[in-house]
Amino acid sequence: MKNEKLIKKYDKQAKMYENNRANQKLARWRNKIIKNAYGKVLEVGIGAGANFPYYDRNNVEVTGVDFSSEMIKSAKRTASHLQVKANFIQADIDELVFEANSFDCIVSTLSLCSYPAPIVTLNKFNNWCREDGNILLMEHGLSSNRFLSFGQNLIDPLHKKISGCHCNRNINEIIGNSQLQVNHIERYWSDIIYLIWAKPVRL
């Protein structure tokens, strides 16, 4: 598997991700987006399973993907505790292969920041999601506030080195250049946090 150094970085952060599941602000946004998931769900970058409390456990079967073995272990424990039906794949998104129309919903929360080619990743979602399905995103990126965005651009190299993800991704630009059709979008924290409800588009 590629990105071994990055994978080790996330392995070491698994405990921090577990502690962050209690973040009430993020929990409110997670609930708002995740409650719309149904059927066969692909969740990429599943981390420590922070979204599991917000799934309708009677209406979903989750396939959780992460390239970190420690994150997968934590997510498995969370799913078991909450009795969410789930299976897990340890894989890099760049190496992941599914047939077209495999999932009713695809979920990504706070993960586009770490992908080397986020537009390519979103276009994979477009292909893997059924035509009448939903793609549900909660992401963070570059603020519309010029002072905040200046700071984000300034610290991004250090942020990437420490955390493994970018803090200055232009979410509007990334989504706009992907194949997805955005049905609804909400922004918070000076447009740093995005909640996005999207549909796949068949070309």
C-alpha positions as CSV (number, residue, x, y, z in Angstrom):
1,M,0.0,0.0,0.0
2,K,1.2,3.5,-0.8
3,N,1.5,6.4,1.6
4,E,3.0,4.3,4.4
5,K,4.3,7.4,6.3
6,L,0.8,9.0,6.1
7,I,-0.9,5.8,7.2
8,K,1.4,5.6,10.3
9,K,0.6,9.2,11.1
10,Y,-3.2,8.4,11.1
11,D,-2.5,5.2,13.1
12,K,-1.0,7.3,15.8
13,Q,-4.0,9.7,15.8
14,A,-6.7,7.0,16.3
15,K,-7.0,7.8,20.0
16,M,-7.3,11.5,19.3
17,Y,-10.1,10.7,16.8
18,E,-11.9,8.7,19.4
19,N,-11.8,11.6,21.9
20,N,-13.0,13.9,19.2
21,R,-16.2,11.9,18.7
22,A,-17.6,13.8,21.7
23,N,-17.2,17.2,19.9
24,Q,-20.8,18.6,20.2
25,K,-20.5,21.1,17.4
26,L,-19.3,18.5,15.0
27,A,-21.9,16.1,16.3
28,R,-24.7,18.5,15.4
29,W,-23.5,18.7,11.8
30,R,-22.8,15.0,11.6
31,N,-26.4,14.2,12.6
32,K,-27.8,16.7,10.1
33,I,-26.1,15.0,7.2
34,I,-25.8,11.4,8.3
35,K,-29.5,11.0,9.1
36,N,-30.2,11.1,5.4
37,A,-28.2,8.0,4.7
38,Y,-30.0,4.8,3.8
39,G,-29.6,1.3,2.3
40,K,-26.1,0.2,1.2
41,V,-23.8,3.0,2.4
42,L,-20.1,3.5,1.6
43,E,-18.3,5.6,4.1
44,V,-14.8,6.6,3.1
45,G,-12.2,7.8,5.6
46,I,-14.3,6.2,8.3
47,G,-11.8,7.1,11.0
48,A,-12.9,6.1,14.5
49,G,-16.5,5.7,13.5
50,A,-17.7,9.1,14.6
51,N,-20.7,9.0,12.3
52,F,-22.1,5.7,13.6
53,P,-24.3,7.2,16.3
54,Y,-26.3,9.1,13.6
55,Y,-27.1,6.3,11.2
56,D,-30.5,4.8,11.3
57,R,-29.2,1.4,12.3
58,N,-32.4,-0.3,11.1
59,N,-32.1,1.2,7.6
60,V,-28.4,1.0,6.7
61,E,-25.6,-1.5,5.9
62,V,-22.3,0.4,6.0
63,T,-19.1,-0.5,4.2
64,G,-16.4,1.5,6.0
65,V,-13.1,2.2,4.3
66,D,-9.9,3.6,5.8
67,F,-6.2,3.0,5.1
68,S,-5.4,3.1,8.8
69,S,-5.6,-0.3,10.6
70,E,-5.9,1.5,14.0
71,M,-8.8,3.6,12.7
72,I,-10.5,0.4,11.4
73,K,-10.1,-1.3,14.8
74,S,-11.7,1.7,16.5
75,A,-14.5,1.9,14.0
76,K,-15.3,-1.8,14.4
77,R,-15.6,-1.3,18.2
78,T,-17.9,1.7,17.7
79,A,-20.1,-0.2,15.2
80,S,-20.4,-3.2,17.5
81,H,-21.3,-1.0,20.5
82,L,-24.0,0.8,18.6
83,Q,-25.2,-2.3,16.8
84,V,-24.7,-0.8,13.4
85,K,-24.5,-3.4,10.6
86,A,-21.1,-2.7,9.1
87,N,-18.2,-4.3,7.3
88,F,-14.8,-2.8,6.9
89,I,-12.1,-2.5,4.2
90,Q,-8.6,-1.4,4.9
91,A,-7.6,0.3,1.7
92,D,-6.3,3.5,0.1
93,I,-9.0,5.4,-1.8
94,D,-6.7,5.5,-4.8
95,E,-6.6,1.8,-4.9
96,L,-10.2,1.1,-4.1
97,V,-12.3,-0.5,-6.8
98,F,-16.1,-1.0,-6.8
99,E,-18.5,-1.8,-9.6
100,A,-20.7,1.1,-10.9
101,N,-24.0,1.6,-9.0
102,S,-22.8,-0.4,-6.0
103,F,-24.2,1.9,-3.2
104,D,-27.4,3.8,-2.4
105,C,-25.4,6.4,-0.5
106,I,-21.8,7.5,-0.2
107,V,-20.7,9.4,2.9
108,S,-17.5,11.4,3.4
109,T,-16.9,13.6,6.4
110,L,-13.8,15.6,6.9
111,S,-11.8,13.5,4.5
112,L,-11.5,15.3,1.2
113,C,-8.7,17.4,2.9
114,S,-6.4,14.4,2.8
115,Y,-6.9,13.0,-0.7
116,P,-4.2,13.9,-3.2
117,A,-6.7,14.3,-6.0
118,P,-10.1,15.1,-4.4
119,I,-11.9,15.8,-7.8
120,V,-10.9,12.3,-9.0
121,T,-12.2,10.9,-5.7
122,L,-15.5,12.6,-6.1
123,N,-15.8,11.3,-9.6
124,K,-15.3,7.8,-8.2
125,F,-18.2,8.5,-5.8
126,N,-20.2,9.6,-8.8
127,N,-19.6,6.2,-10.5
128,W,-20.0,4.0,-7.4
129,C,-23.3,5.6,-6.3
130,R,-26.6,4.5,-7.9
131,E,-28.2,6.9,-10.2
132,D,-31.1,7.7,-7.8
133,G,-28.8,7.6,-4.7
134,N,-27.2,10.3,-2.5
135,I,-23.7,11.5,-1.9
136,L,-23.5,13.2,1.5
137,L,-20.4,15.3,2.4
138,M,-19.3,17.2,5.5
139,E,-16.0,18.8,4.7
140,H,-13.7,21.7,5.8
141,G,-11.9,24.1,3.6
142,L,-10.8,27.6,2.7
143,S,-12.8,30.3,4.5
144,S,-14.5,33.1,2.5
145,N,-13.1,35.5,5.1
146,R,-9.9,36.9,3.6
147,F,-8.1,37.2,7.0
148,L,-8.9,33.6,7.9
149,S,-8.1,32.3,4.5
150,F,-4.8,34.1,4.6
151,G,-4.0,32.4,7.8
152,Q,-5.1,29.0,6.4
153,N,-2.8,29.4,3.4
154,L,0.0,30.5,5.6
155,I,-0.1,27.5,8.0
156,D,-1.2,24.8,5.5
157,P,2.3,23.3,4.9
158,L,2.8,22.9,8.6
159,H,-0.8,21.7,9.1
160,K,-0.3,19.1,6.4
161,K,3.0,17.9,8.0
162,I,1.5,17.6,11.5
163,S,-2.0,16.3,10.8
164,G,-1.7,14.7,7.4
165,C,-4.4,16.9,5.8
166,H,-4.8,20.3,4.0
167,C,-6.6,23.1,5.8
168,N,-7.0,25.3,2.7
169,R,-8.8,23.2,0.1
170,N,-11.3,25.3,-2.0
171,I,-14.4,23.2,-1.5
172,N,-16.5,25.2,-3.9
173,E,-14.0,24.8,-6.7
174,I,-13.5,21.1,-6.0
175,I,-17.2,20.3,-6.0
176,G,-17.8,22.6,-9.0
177,N,-15.1,20.8,-11.1
178,S,-16.5,17.3,-10.2
179,Q,-19.2,15.4,-12.0
180,L,-21.6,15.7,-9.0
181,Q,-24.9,17.6,-9.0
182,V,-25.3,19.6,-5.8
183,N,-28.9,19.7,-4.6
184,H,-28.3,21.6,-1.3
185,I,-25.3,23.1,0.5
186,E,-24.9,24.7,3.9
187,R,-21.8,26.6,5.2
188,Y,-20.7,27.3,8.7
189,W,-17.8,28.9,10.6
190,S,-17.1,31.6,8.0
191,D,-17.6,29.1,5.2
192,I,-14.9,26.7,6.6
193,I,-17.4,23.9,7.2
194,Y,-19.6,22.6,4.3
195,L,-22.6,20.3,4.4
196,I,-23.3,19.1,0.9
197,W,-26.2,17.0,-0.4
198,A,-25.4,15.8,-3.9
199,K,-26.5,13.4,-6.6
200,P,-24.5,11.4,-9.2
201,V,-24.6,12.5,-12.8
202,R,-24.4,9.9,-15.6
203,L,-22.4,11.3,-18.5
